[in-house]
Amino acid sequence: MQKEFTGKAKKALTLAAKAAGKLHQNYIGTEHILVGLIQENTGVAAQVLQENGVDASDVIDIIKDLIAPGTNLLMKEKKGYSKRAEAVLEESHRQSERFHSELTGTEHILMAMIKEGENVALRLLNTLGFQTQKIYVDLLLAMGEDGNLYKEDLARHSGTKRKKE
């Protein structure tokens, strides 16, 4: 059964597509999804990001500085999500199942993005000086979960294997 996104998550993904268009990029990457999550403004992800001081205009500025517009010929026909963004969205559905949610929300998308660990959005957050581990813990707490889950969830970044769930 294919999981559905919440209205707020759908709005964030629509805003991500608009951000990519405004930046003249012919794909939607994790960096655009991050912008969409912030600009959505009311979801759990937006609230946690805003509480941590993440500002959409700062993220957009750094995207403009670091990522060239869609001039790469190999990318010309590419439309839709990048492979990394698709993987993050698939993982977000697994996170919503894990936390027994009927729908996949903005919090699951941001959680999947941080767990994935190797995407442009995370590199941008790190470049801007944000602690993604703290954001992850804040997400867990905002969801009413145990903040210590981050130890197991993010363990693979430090090279240790995480236990099977």
Helices and strands as residue ranges (DSSP letters): H 7-22, H 30-40, H 44-51, H 56-66, G 73-75, H 83-98, H 106-116, H 120-127, H 132-142, H 149-153, G 155-158
